[in-house]
Amino acid sequence: MIPSTFDYVRAETVEDAIKLLAESEGEGKLLAGGHSLLPLMKFRLTSPGTLIDISHISSLRGVQMKDERLVVGALTTHRDVVRNQLVQEHIPVLAQTARQIGDIQVRNRGTVGGNIAHADPAADLPGVALALEAEIELQDEDGKEWVSADGFFFGPLLTALPETSVLTAVSFLIPPAHTKSVYVKYEHPASGYAVVGVCVIAGKNASGKVDFIRVGINGVSDVAYRASSVEEALLGAVVTEENIRKAATLATKDAEMGGDMFASAEYRSHLCGVYTERALKQVLL
């Protein structure tokens, strides 16, 4: 479990990191918290020629409100998200999710940007990001651009992040005030990663009909996804246990279930429906 040899450099600014990425000619990798990258290097699943340490770029930390959204800097740690007052007040499900990531060491060092950029199918934040209609800020030599989370994740460890770009921030939708939200997961007993994770944000009007709903799911497929079929089944419907049960059976319709030695595709499909129903009941009943 020893990685291949590599060079190490520290970037002092985002512009410095972009320049170093370009100079590495595709052989450079950004190092932030390191909890996703370093294990891959030890197993030699990736062997970057140069590690570009961006962990000291202070401008990439913090949470602020902009245009009715919360913008979280890429280097903001999971621990900081859990403790942040803006997150607790406006998007409590984001804090709740961050609290369930890994163990205390991972939460103290792991970052929001790293979790999103790594795109591990079993990671917790991608599904929540989709439910919160996240937008991801990328910066390269030509400037900054925002990319929707819906379309950012291509597959396991594969995203729309170009080789010479830096993920600098993630912007999350602040849900309507009358909604409730929850993230529930069945975690792998050894790793803490999600075998299935379901984020639901939903609200109902005075007539008891669902007027807002977002469902993001991770862990069961090669990529996190919006469970649009569940949303469509409940939007405008009267909240009843039967309607929720029927909608939850559609949780697997928008993705292909994956399987491994711990959990087969059939088992993951079953868990997906069970945990979606649990999450829906927590916010709607």
PEQUITA-V403475 format. One record per residue. N is the residue number from 1. PSI is psi as a letter, one per 30 degrees, with the letter a starting at -180 (* if undefined). NEAR is the number of other C-alpha atoms within 8 Angstrom. D_CENTER is the distance of its C-alpha to the mean C-alpha in Angstrom with 1 decimal. Layout:
n-><N & N>
psi-><PSI & PSI>
near-><NEAR & NEAR>
d_center-><D_CENTER & D_CENTER>
//
This chain:
n-><1 & 2 & 3 & 4 & 5 & 6 & 7 & 8 & 9 & 10 & 11 & 12 & 13 & 14 & 15 & 16 & 17 & 18 & 19 & 20 & 21 & 22 & 23 & 24 & 25 & 26 & 27 & 28 & 29 & 30 & 31 & 32 & 33 & 34 & 35 & 36 & 37 & 38 & 39 & 40 & 41 & 42 & 43 & 44 & 45 & 46 & 47 & 48 & 49 & 50 & 51 & 52 & 53 & 54 & 55 & 56 & 57 & 58 & 59 & 60 & 61 & 62 & 63 & 64 & 65 & 66 & 67 & 68 & 69 & 70 & 71 & 72 & 73 & 74 & 75 & 76 & 77 & 78 & 79 & 80 & 81 & 82 & 83 & 84 & 85 & 86 & 87 & 88 & 89 & 90 & 91 & 92 & 93 & 94 & 95 & 96 & 97 & 98 & 99 & 100 & 101 & 102 & 103 & 104 & 105 & 106 & 107 & 108 & 109 & 110 & 111 & 112 & 113 & 114 & 115 & 116 & 117 & 118 & 119 & 120 & 121 & 122 & 123 & 124 & 125 & 126 & 127 & 128 & 129 & 130 & 131 & 132 & 133 & 134 & 135 & 136 & 137 & 138 & 139 & 140 & 141 & 142 & 143 & 144 & 145 & 146 & 147 & 148 & 149 & 150 & 151 & 152 & 153 & 154 & 155 & 156 & 157 & 158 & 159 & 160 & 161 & 162 & 163 & 164 & 165 & 166 & 167 & 168 & 169 & 170 & 171 & 172 & 173 & 174 & 175 & 176 & 177 & 178 & 179 & 180 & 181 & 182 & 183 & 184 & 185 & 186 & 187 & 188 & 189 & 190 & 191 & 192 & 193 & 194 & 195 & 196 & 197 & 198 & 199 & 200 & 201 & 202 & 203 & 204 & 205 & 206 & 207 & 208 & 209 & 210 & 211 & 212 & 213 & 214 & 215 & 216 & 217 & 218 & 219 & 220 & 221 & 222 & 223 & 224 & 225 & 226 & 227 & 228 & 229 & 230 & 231 & 232 & 233 & 234 & 235 & 236 & 237 & 238 & 239 & 240 & 241 & 242 & 243 & 244 & 245 & 246 & 247 & 248 & 249 & 250 & 251 & 252 & 253 & 254 & 255 & 256 & 257 & 258 & 259 & 260 & 261 & 262 & 263 & 264 & 265 & 266 & 267 & 268 & 269 & 270 & 271 & 272 & 273 & 274 & 275 & 276 & 277 & 278 & 279 & 280 & 281 & 282 & 283 & 284 & 285>
psi-><h & k & l & l & k & l & l & k & l & k & k & f & l & e & e & e & e & e & e & e & e & e & f & f & h & f & g & k & k & k & j & c & e & f & f & e & e & e & e & e & e & e & f & h & f & k & i & k & f & k & k & j & j & g & f & g & j & f & f & g & l & l & k & l & k & k & h & g & l & k & k & k & k & e & g & k & l & e & e & e & e & e & f & k & e & e & e & e & e & e & i & f & f & e & e & e & e & e & f & g & k & b & a & e & e & e & f & f & e & k & l & e & e & e & e & e & e & e & h & k & f & g & l & e & e & e & e & e & e & e & e & g & h & k & k & k & k & k & k & a & f & f & a & l & l & k & k & k & e & j & f & e & j & e & a & j & g & k & a & g & j & l & e & g & l & k & j & f & l & k & k & k & k & j & l & k & f & f & l & l & l & l & j & k & l & j & l & k & f & e & f & f & l & k & e & k & k & k & k & k & j & l & l & l & a & f & g & g & k & k & f & k & k & k & k & k & k & l & f & f & l & f & k & l & l & k & i & e & e & e & e & e & f & f & k & f & l & k & j & l & e & e & e & e & e & e & e & f & f & g & f & f & f & g & l & k & k & l & l & a & f & e & k & l & e & e & e & e & e & e & e & e & e & e & f & e & e & e & e & e & e & e & f & f & *>
near-><5 & 7 & 9 & 8 & 5 & 9 & 7 & 8 & 8 & 7 & 13 & 9 & 8 & 10 & 8 & 9 & 13 & 13 & 9 & 11 & 16 & 9 & 6 & 10 & 7 & 8 & 9 & 13 & 9 & 8 & 11 & 11 & 10 & 9 & 9 & 10 & 8 & 8 & 8 & 10 & 14 & 11 & 10 & 11 & 7 & 7 & 9 & 10 & 10 & 12 & 13 & 15 & 12 & 14 & 9 & 7 & 11 & 6 & 6 & 11 & 11 & 9 & 12 & 8 & 9 & 7 & 4 & 7 & 10 & 14 & 12 & 14 & 15 & 14 & 14 & 15 & 12 & 15 & 10 & 9 & 12 & 13 & 9 & 9 & 6 & 11 & 15 & 12 & 7 & 8 & 11 & 10 & 9 & 12 & 13 & 11 & 12 & 14 & 10 & 7 & 13 & 10 & 8 & 6 & 7 & 10 & 15 & 10 & 11 & 14 & 14 & 15 & 14 & 13 & 14 & 9 & 10 & 10 & 15 & 9 & 15 & 11 & 13 & 14 & 11 & 13 & 16 & 15 & 12 & 15 & 14 & 11 & 11 & 14 & 11 & 13 & 13 & 14 & 12 & 11 & 8 & 5 & 6 & 8 & 7 & 8 & 9 & 10 & 12 & 9 & 7 & 10 & 12 & 9 & 10 & 9 & 9 & 9 & 11 & 8 & 10 & 5 & 6 & 9 & 12 & 11 & 12 & 13 & 13 & 14 & 12 & 13 & 10 & 10 & 9 & 5 & 4 & 6 & 12 & 9 & 11 & 12 & 13 & 10 & 10 & 8 & 10 & 9 & 5 & 4 & 7 & 10 & 12 & 14 & 13 & 16 & 17 & 17 & 16 & 16 & 15 & 15 & 13 & 14 & 8 & 5 & 6 & 8 & 12 & 15 & 10 & 10 & 12 & 14 & 15 & 16 & 15 & 18 & 16 & 18 & 11 & 11 & 13 & 15 & 12 & 12 & 15 & 9 & 11 & 12 & 12 & 7 & 8 & 14 & 11 & 7 & 9 & 10 & 13 & 7 & 8 & 6 & 11 & 13 & 9 & 8 & 14 & 12 & 8 & 11 & 13 & 12 & 8 & 10 & 7 & 8 & 12 & 10 & 11 & 7 & 5 & 5 & 9 & 10 & 11 & 8 & 8 & 15 & 11 & 8 & 9 & 14 & 13 & 9 & 13 & 12 & 12 & 9 & 14 & 12 & 10 & 8 & 14 & 10 & 8>
d_center-><27.5 & 28.6 & 26.8 & 28.8 & 30.4 & 28.6 & 29.3 & 27.5 & 27.5 & 26.1 & 25.0 & 26.1 & 24.6 & 22.0 & 25.1 & 26.3 & 23.1 & 23.3 & 27.0 & 26.4 & 23.9 & 26.6 & 29.3 & 27.6 & 28.1 & 24.9 & 25.4 & 23.3 & 19.8 & 18.2 & 18.1 & 16.1 & 15.4 & 16.3 & 14.8 & 13.3 & 16.1 & 19.1 & 19.1 & 18.9 & 21.8 & 23.8 & 23.7 & 24.5 & 21.9 & 21.6 & 24.4 & 23.9 & 27.2 & 26.0 & 23.3 & 22.7 & 21.8 & 20.1 & 19.5 & 22.6 & 21.7 & 21.8 & 21.1 & 17.4 & 17.1 & 17.2 & 16.2 & 18.5 & 19.2 & 20.0 & 21.3 & 20.0 & 16.4 & 14.7 & 14.1 & 12.4 & 13.8 & 12.0 & 14.1 & 13.5 & 13.1 & 11.4 & 15.0 & 15.7 & 12.9 & 14.6 & 17.9 & 17.6 & 20.0 & 18.5 & 15.2 & 17.3 & 19.6 & 17.6 & 14.1 & 14.8 & 12.0 & 9.6 & 12.2 & 12.7 & 9.3 & 9.6 & 13.1 & 12.2 & 10.5 & 13.3 & 16.6 & 18.1 & 18.5 & 14.9 & 14.0 & 16.9 & 16.1 & 12.5 & 10.8 & 7.8 & 8.9 & 9.5 & 6.3 & 5.1 & 8.7 & 9.4 & 7.6 & 8.8 & 9.2 & 9.5 & 6.5 & 5.4 & 2.2 & 2.2 & 5.3 & 5.5 & 5.0 & 7.5 & 9.6 & 9.9 & 11.0 & 9.2 & 11.4 & 11.0 & 14.2 & 15.8 & 19.2 & 22.0 & 25.7 & 26.2 & 24.0 & 20.7 & 19.0 & 16.1 & 14.2 & 12.5 & 9.0 & 11.3 & 13.0 & 10.9 & 9.8 & 13.3 & 13.2 & 12.8 & 12.3 & 13.3 & 12.1 & 14.3 & 14.5 & 18.2 & 19.9 & 21.5 & 18.8 & 16.7 & 13.3 & 14.7 & 12.6 & 9.9 & 11.8 & 10.9 & 13.5 & 15.8 & 16.7 & 20.5 & 22.3 & 23.7 & 20.4 & 19.0 & 15.5 & 14.2 & 11.6 & 13.7 & 13.3 & 16.0 & 15.3 & 17.2 & 20.1 & 20.3 & 16.9 & 14.9 & 12.2 & 11.5 & 14.4 & 13.1 & 10.6 & 11.4 & 10.5 & 13.7 & 15.0 & 18.6 & 22.1 & 25.7 & 28.8 & 32.2 & 33.2 & 30.5 & 28.8 & 25.0 & 24.6 & 20.8 & 18.1 & 14.5 & 13.0 & 9.6 & 9.9 & 8.5 & 10.9 & 13.9 & 13.9 & 13.5 & 10.5 & 8.1 & 10.4 & 12.0 & 14.9 & 17.4 & 20.3 & 19.6 & 19.2 & 22.5 & 24.3 & 23.9 & 24.0 & 27.6 & 28.4 & 30.1 & 28.1 & 29.7 & 28.8 & 30.0 & 28.0 & 24.8 & 25.9 & 26.6 & 23.4 & 21.4 & 23.4 & 21.7 & 18.2 & 18.6 & 20.5 & 17.8 & 16.7 & 18.7 & 18.3 & 18.2 & 20.4 & 21.3 & 23.9 & 22.2 & 21.3 & 22.9 & 21.6 & 24.0 & 22.7 & 19.1 & 20.3 & 22.3 & 19.5 & 17.3 & 20.1 & 21.0 & 17.7 & 17.2 & 20.8 & 20.2 & 17.4 & 19.5 & 22.5 & 21.0 & 20.3 & 23.2 & 26.1>
//
